[in-house]
Amino acid sequence: MIGASEDLVAPAPPPFIEVDWFNRHKFRKVCSGDIFLSERQADGSVVAVLTDGLGSGQQANVCASLTATMAMEYMRAKIGLRRAATLIMDALPICPDRHITYSTFTMIHAFPEGEVRMIEYENPPAVHLRGTEPQEIPRTVYALPRWSGRKLSYSTFQMQHGDRLFFCSDGITQAGLGTDGYPFGQGLESVVGWLQEAINIAPDVDAQVLCKGAADRATRLDGGRAGDDTTAAMLYYRDPRLTQMLTGCPFDRTQDAAFAALATQPGVQTIISGGSTSDLVARELNRPIDTPLTALDPEVPAGSEIPGIELVTEGCVTLSKVIELLRNPGPDVRVNPATKMRDLLLKSDRIFIDVGTAINPAHQDPNLPVALDIRRNIVKDLANVLQTRYFKEVEIKFH
């Protein structure tokens, strides 16, 4: 029996696994010989693979792509990491001149509870950081007689909230090769030292920032031109970043107050999309709404401001523009409500979209472009691109 001093406490949710990477192909090559693929599974786990094709350019790209695709398909089939790696080793051809396989690889399966399973073959060893302190990764080396001396390394270890796992291609560790400072390349120790300094300065720094920084540093060591295909990747166990989006008004008007209350959840940033939606939220929360007519954009309607709400925009035109920006990333010509919404969504891990299904007569106008379909279909398109291209967790509810 539980006494008054032994109240039940709900267990903390598992951390979110951020996965990110950065690649720069070798100078004067049209494509990269490094390939990185990752996927978030239904159980919240993450599978990731980094392959490095022999040499550089198109031939290396083909070899690395085939290896990465095989690895991902085997991991999706849940046949086990060791079995998958064995099948890949059996299938990989060997270069007759250099007597090495046409691709190296790192395969990882990371679970929300912290267990990580990893197979490494000839890539620089992965590094497990807890804060700034490297943690030992117990590795078991195994080989089969038919592999002609080639060996795999298998690891199973535990990560905690705040831990990072960094792995890379040899374009990172061999950067600076032949220079006075690093005649044999900078090596993994130098890379880890730089990561420690960066994390010490900003303990909550994103994985993407660290990956790009590591690749940029390697390119600088090569004189500003990448001497090899250069790829850095990282898993980061941290708290999820949550975003709530409200768009449209509830079909049942008696639900207006409950719908608006979704914008007040602690620890969750809120986006309001739609003129009628913003009016509803301002009214039900008894907050002022203002529409500044400065920095107007010819393509995207002006946004509004409601105290306590991160972003307030027009509805379907802006959402359609956000989908376009996500599908066709590139430098922004100007900042507008659509670019702001895109940035908020990309910085989020879990996105909850609540869609009101009251009919807006403006969306039935046959003179509007085809892209301005009814709101629910636009939201589904937005969720699809966020999930498939950016690996966001998106949940949609209709009201």
C-alpha positions as CSV (number, residue, x, y, z in Angstrom):
1,M,0.0,0.0,0.0
2,I,1.3,3.4,-0.9
3,G,1.4,6.0,1.8
4,A,0.8,9.7,1.5
5,S,4.5,10.3,1.2
6,E,4.8,7.8,-1.6
7,D,2.7,9.4,-4.3
8,L,2.9,7.8,-7.6
9,V,4.9,9.9,-10.1
10,A,4.5,9.4,-13.8
11,P,7.8,8.3,-15.4
12,A,9.6,10.9,-17.4
13,P,9.1,10.5,-21.2
14,P,12.2,9.0,-23.0
15,P,14.5,11.6,-24.6
16,F,14.2,12.6,-28.2
17,I,16.9,11.3,-30.6
18,E,18.1,14.1,-32.8
19,V,19.9,12.8,-35.9
20,D,21.7,15.2,-38.2
21,W,24.6,15.3,-40.6
22,F,26.6,17.5,-43.0
23,N,28.4,16.6,-46.2
24,R,30.8,18.4,-48.5
25,H,32.0,16.6,-51.6
26,K,35.6,16.6,-52.8
27,F,36.8,19.7,-54.6
28,R,36.1,19.6,-58.3
29,K,33.8,16.6,-58.0
30,V,30.2,16.8,-59.0
31,C,28.9,14.4,-56.4
32,S,29.9,12.9,-53.1
33,G,31.4,9.5,-52.5
34,D,29.9,9.5,-49.0
35,I,26.2,8.7,-48.4
36,F,24.2,9.2,-45.2
37,L,20.7,7.7,-44.7
38,S,18.6,7.7,-41.6
39,E,15.0,6.9,-40.7
40,R,12.8,7.2,-37.6
41,Q,11.0,3.9,-36.9
42,A,7.4,3.6,-35.6
43,D,8.8,2.7,-32.1
44,G,10.7,6.0,-31.9
45,S,14.1,4.3,-32.6
46,V,16.5,5.7,-35.2
47,V,18.4,3.7,-37.8
48,A,21.3,5.4,-39.6
49,V,24.0,4.4,-42.0
50,L,27.1,6.3,-43.2
51,T,28.9,4.7,-46.2
52,D,32.2,5.9,-47.9
53,G,32.7,4.7,-51.4
54,L,36.2,3.8,-52.7
55,G,37.8,6.9,-54.2
56,S,35.7,9.9,-55.1
57,G,33.2,11.1,-57.7
58,Q,30.6,9.2,-59.5
59,Q,32.0,5.7,-59.1
60,A,32.4,6.2,-55.3
61,N,28.9,7.6,-55.2
62,V,27.4,4.5,-56.8
63,C,29.3,2.1,-54.5
64,A,28.4,4.1,-51.4
65,S,24.7,4.4,-52.5
66,L,24.3,0.7,-53.1
67,T,25.9,-0.1,-49.7
68,A,23.7,2.4,-47.9
69,T,20.6,1.3,-49.6
70,M,21.2,-2.4,-48.8
71,A,21.9,-1.5,-45.2
72,M,18.7,0.5,-44.8
73,E,16.6,-2.2,-46.4
74,Y,18.0,-4.8,-44.1
75,M,17.5,-2.7,-41.0
76,R,13.9,-1.9,-42.1
77,A,13.4,-5.7,-42.4
78,K,14.5,-6.0,-38.8
79,I,16.8,-9.0,-39.6
80,G,19.4,-7.8,-37.0
81,L,22.5,-5.6,-37.4
82,R,25.0,-8.4,-37.3
83,R,23.2,-10.4,-39.9
84,A,22.7,-7.3,-42.1
85,A,26.4,-6.5,-41.9
86,T,27.3,-10.1,-42.8
87,L,25.1,-10.0,-45.9
88,I,26.7,-6.7,-47.0
89,M,30.2,-8.0,-46.5
90,D,29.4,-11.0,-48.6
91,A,28.0,-8.8,-51.3
92,L,30.6,-6.1,-51.5
93,P,33.1,-6.6,-54.3
94,I,36.8,-6.2,-53.7
95,C,39.0,-3.9,-55.7
96,P,41.5,-6.1,-57.6
97,D,44.3,-3.5,-57.4
98,R,44.0,-2.3,-53.8
99,H,42.5,-5.5,-52.3
100,I,39.9,-3.6,-50.3
101,T,36.1,-3.4,-50.6
102,Y,34.5,-0.8,-52.6
103,S,32.8,0.8,-49.6
104,T,33.2,1.2,-45.9
105,F,30.3,1.7,-43.6
106,T,28.9,2.5,-40.1
107,M,25.4,1.1,-39.2
108,I,23.6,2.3,-36.1
109,H,20.3,1.4,-34.5
110,A,19.5,3.7,-31.5
111,F,16.5,3.3,-29.2
112,P,14.7,6.0,-27.1
113,E,15.5,4.1,-23.9
114,G,19.2,4.6,-24.6
115,E,20.4,1.3,-26.0
116,V,22.6,1.7,-29.1
117,R,23.7,-1.1,-31.5
118,M,26.4,-0.3,-33.9
119,I,28.5,-2.1,-36.7
120,E,31.6,-0.4,-38.0
121,Y,33.7,-1.4,-41.0
122,E,36.8,0.7,-41.8
123,N,35.2,4.1,-41.1
124,P,36.8,6.2,-38.3
125,P,35.6,4.9,-34.9
126,A,32.5,6.6,-33.6
127,V,32.8,8.7,-30.4
128,H,30.4,8.6,-27.5
129,L,30.4,11.9,-25.6
130,R,28.7,12.5,-22.2
131,G,28.8,16.2,-21.9
132,T,32.4,16.8,-23.0
133,E,33.8,13.5,-21.7
134,P,34.4,10.6,-24.1
135,Q,32.9,7.3,-23.0
136,E,34.3,3.9,-23.7
137,I,32.5,2.0,-26.4
138,P,33.0,-1.8,-25.9
139,R,33.7,-3.2,-29.3
140,T,33.8,-6.9,-30.4
141,V,35.8,-7.6,-33.5
142,Y,34.6,-10.5,-35.7
143,A,35.3,-11.9,-39.1
144,L,34.6,-14.9,-41.3
145,P,37.2,-17.0,-43.2
146,R,35.6,-16.0,-46.6
147,W,36.2,-12.3,-45.9
148,S,40.0,-12.6,-46.6
149,G,41.1,-10.9,-43.4
150,R,38.5,-8.1,-43.4
151,K,37.0,-7.5,-40.0
152,L,33.8,-5.9,-38.6
153,S,33.4,-4.2,-35.2
154,Y,30.1,-4.8,-33.3
155,S,29.1,-2.7,-30.2
156,T,26.1,-2.5,-27.9
157,F,26.2,0.3,-25.3
158,Q,23.9,2.6,-23.4
159,M,23.4,6.3,-23.9
160,Q,21.8,8.8,-21.5
161,H,19.9,12.1,-21.7
162,G,22.3,14.7,-23.0
163,D,24.7,12.2,-24.6
164,R,26.0,12.5,-28.2
165,L,27.3,9.9,-30.7
166,F,29.6,11.4,-33.4
167,F,30.7,9.4,-36.4
168,C,32.3,10.5,-39.7
169,S,34.0,9.6,-42.9
170,D,37.8,9.7,-43.2
171,G,37.5,13.0,-45.0
172,I,37.2,14.5,-41.5
173,T,40.0,12.6,-39.8
174,Q,42.5,12.9,-42.7
175,A,41.9,16.6,-43.2
176,G,45.2,18.6,-43.3
177,L,47.1,15.6,-44.7
178,G,50.6,16.7,-45.8
179,T,50.5,20.1,-44.0
180,D,53.1,21.2,-41.4
181,G,50.5,21.0,-38.6
182,Y,49.0,17.7,-39.5
183,P,51.4,15.7,-41.8
184,F,49.3,12.6,-41.4
185,G,46.0,14.3,-41.1
186,Q,44.4,15.8,-38.1
187,G,43.2,12.4,-36.7
188,L,40.2,11.6,-34.5
189,E,41.8,13.0,-31.3
190,S,41.9,16.5,-32.8
191,V,38.3,16.2,-34.0
192,V,37.2,15.2,-30.5
193,G,39.1,18.1,-29.0
194,W,37.3,20.5,-31.2
195,L,33.9,19.0,-30.3
196,Q,34.7,19.3,-26.6
197,E,35.5,22.9,-27.0
198,A,32.3,23.6,-29.0
199,I,30.1,21.8,-26.4
200,N,31.8,23.5,-23.5
201,I,30.9,26.9,-25.0
202,A,27.3,25.9,-25.8
203,P,26.3,22.7,-23.9
204,D,22.9,22.5,-25.7
205,V,24.3,23.1,-29.2
206,D,22.4,21.3,-32.0
207,A,23.8,18.2,-33.7
208,Q,23.5,20.0,-37.1
209,V,25.7,22.9,-35.9
210,L,28.4,20.5,-34.6
211,C,28.4,18.4,-37.8
212,K,28.7,21.5,-40.1
213,G,31.3,22.9,-37.8
214,A,33.4,19.7,-38.0
215,A,33.2,19.6,-41.8
216,D,34.0,23.3,-42.1
217,R,37.0,22.9,-39.9
218,A,38.2,20.0,-42.0
219,T,37.9,22.0,-45.2
220,R,39.9,24.9,-43.6
221,L,42.6,22.4,-42.8
222,D,42.6,21.4,-46.4
223,G,43.3,25.0,-47.5
224,G,39.6,25.9,-48.0
225,R,39.0,23.2,-50.6
226,A,37.8,19.8,-49.5
227,G,40.6,17.3,-50.1
228,D,38.2,14.4,-49.9
229,D,34.5,13.7,-49.5
230,T,33.8,15.0,-46.0
231,T,30.9,13.9,-43.9
232,A,30.1,14.3,-40.2
233,A,27.0,12.8,-38.5
234,M,25.6,12.8,-35.0
235,L,22.9,11.4,-32.7
236,Y,21.9,13.6,-29.7
237,Y,19.7,12.4,-26.9
238,R,17.9,15.5,-25.6
239,D,14.5,16.9,-24.6
240,P,12.1,17.2,-27.6
241,R,11.2,20.6,-28.9
242,L,7.4,20.9,-29.2
243,T,5.3,23.0,-31.5
244,Q,1.5,23.4,-31.5
245,M,-0.2,24.7,-34.6
246,L,-3.8,25.8,-34.7
247,T,-5.4,26.4,-38.1
248,G,-9.1,26.8,-38.9
249,C,-12.1,27.0,-36.5
250,P,-13.8,24.0,-34.9
251,F,-16.9,22.7,-36.6
252,D,-18.7,22.8,-33.3
253,R,-18.6,26.4,-32.1
254,T,-19.1,25.3,-28.5
255,Q,-15.5,23.9,-28.6
256,D,-14.0,27.4,-29.4
257,A,-12.7,27.9,-25.8
258,A,-11.1,24.4,-25.6
259,F,-9.6,24.9,-29.0
260,A,-8.0,28.2,-28.1
261,A,-6.7,26.8,-24.8
262,L,-4.4,24.5,-26.9
263,A,-2.3,27.6,-27.5
264,T,-1.4,28.0,-23.8
265,Q,0.4,24.8,-23.1
266,P,3.6,25.3,-21.1
267,G,6.9,24.4,-22.8
268,V,5.3,24.4,-26.2
269,Q,5.7,27.1,-28.9
270,T,2.5,28.0,-30.7
271,I,1.8,28.9,-34.4
272,I,-1.7,30.3,-35.3
273,S,-2.4,30.0,-39.0
274,G,-5.5,31.7,-40.4
275,G,-7.3,35.0,-39.9
276,S,-10.5,33.5,-38.4
277,T,-8.3,31.3,-36.2
278,S,-6.3,34.2,-34.8
279,D,-9.5,36.1,-34.2
280,L,-10.9,33.1,-32.3
281,V,-7.8,32.7,-30.2
282,A,-7.5,36.4,-29.3
283,R,-11.2,36.5,-28.4
284,E,-11.2,33.3,-26.2
285,L,-8.0,34.1,-24.5
286,N,-8.9,37.8,-24.1
287,R,-5.7,39.0,-25.7
288,P,-5.2,41.9,-28.1
289,I,-4.4,41.2,-31.7
290,D,-2.4,43.5,-33.9
291,T,-1.5,43.4,-37.6
292,P,1.6,45.6,-38.3
293,L,1.6,46.8,-41.9
294,T,5.4,47.0,-42.1
295,A,7.8,44.9,-44.2
296,L,4.9,43.7,-46.4
297,D,5.7,40.9,-48.9
298,P,4.2,40.7,-52.4
299,E,3.8,36.9,-52.2
300,V,2.7,36.2,-48.6
301,P,0.0,37.9,-46.7
302,A,1.0,39.9,-43.6
303,G,1.1,38.2,-40.2
304,S,-0.3,39.4,-36.9
305,E,0.8,39.5,-33.3
306,I,-0.9,38.1,-30.2
307,P,0.9,38.3,-26.8
308,G,2.3,34.9,-25.8
309,I,2.0,33.4,-29.3
310,E,5.3,32.8,-31.3
311,L,3.8,33.3,-34.7
312,V,0.4,34.4,-36.2
313,T,-0.1,34.2,-39.9
314,E,-2.7,34.1,-42.7
315,G,-3.9,30.6,-43.5
316,C,-3.9,28.6,-46.7
317,V,-1.8,30.9,-48.9
318,T,1.0,31.0,-46.2
319,L,0.8,27.2,-45.5
320,S,1.1,26.5,-49.3
321,K,4.2,28.8,-49.4
322,V,5.7,27.0,-46.5
323,I,5.3,23.6,-48.2
324,E,7.0,25.1,-51.3
325,L,9.9,26.3,-49.2
326,L,10.3,22.9,-47.5
327,R,10.2,21.1,-50.8
328,N,12.6,23.5,-52.5
329,P,15.2,24.6,-49.9
330,G,17.5,27.5,-50.8
331,P,18.6,30.9,-49.7
332,D,15.7,33.3,-48.7
333,V,15.1,36.3,-50.9
334,R,13.4,38.0,-48.0
335,V,12.0,37.2,-44.5
336,N,8.2,36.8,-44.4
337,P,5.6,34.9,-42.3
338,A,6.2,31.8,-44.5
339,T,10.0,31.7,-43.9
340,K,9.4,32.3,-40.2
341,M,6.9,29.4,-40.0
342,R,9.3,27.1,-41.9
343,D,12.1,28.0,-39.5
344,L,10.0,27.3,-36.4
345,L,8.9,24.0,-37.8
346,L,12.4,22.9,-38.7
347,K,13.6,23.7,-35.2
348,S,10.9,21.5,-33.8
349,D,10.9,17.7,-33.2
350,R,7.3,17.0,-32.5
351,I,4.6,19.0,-34.2
352,F,0.9,18.9,-33.1
353,I,-1.4,20.3,-35.7
354,D,-5.1,20.9,-34.7
355,V,-7.3,21.6,-37.6
356,G,-10.7,23.2,-37.4
357,T,-13.1,21.8,-40.0
358,A,-15.6,24.7,-40.1
359,I,-16.0,25.6,-43.8
360,N,-14.4,28.8,-45.0
361,P,-16.3,30.1,-48.0
362,A,-13.1,31.7,-49.4
363,H,-11.6,28.3,-50.0
364,Q,-14.5,27.2,-52.3
365,D,-13.9,30.0,-54.8
366,P,-13.2,28.3,-58.2
367,N,-11.0,31.3,-59.2
368,L,-8.4,30.5,-56.6
369,P,-5.3,28.5,-57.7
370,V,-5.5,24.7,-57.5
371,A,-2.7,24.8,-54.9
372,L,-5.2,26.4,-52.5
373,D,-7.1,23.2,-51.8
374,I,-9.3,22.9,-48.7
375,R,-7.3,23.4,-45.5
376,R,-7.2,19.8,-44.4
377,N,-5.5,18.6,-47.6
378,I,-2.9,21.4,-47.3
379,V,-2.2,20.4,-43.8
380,K,-1.7,16.7,-44.8
381,D,0.7,17.8,-47.5
382,L,2.6,19.9,-44.9
383,A,2.8,16.9,-42.5
384,N,4.0,14.6,-45.3
385,V,6.9,16.8,-46.3
386,L,7.9,17.3,-42.6
387,Q,7.8,13.6,-41.9
388,T,9.4,12.2,-45.1
389,R,12.1,14.8,-45.8
390,Y,12.9,16.2,-42.4
391,F,12.0,13.3,-40.1
392,K,9.7,15.3,-37.9
393,E,7.1,13.6,-35.7
394,V,3.8,15.1,-36.8
395,E,0.3,14.5,-35.3
396,I,-2.8,15.9,-36.8
397,K,-6.2,16.1,-35.1
398,F,-9.4,17.4,-36.7
399,H,-12.0,19.4,-34.7
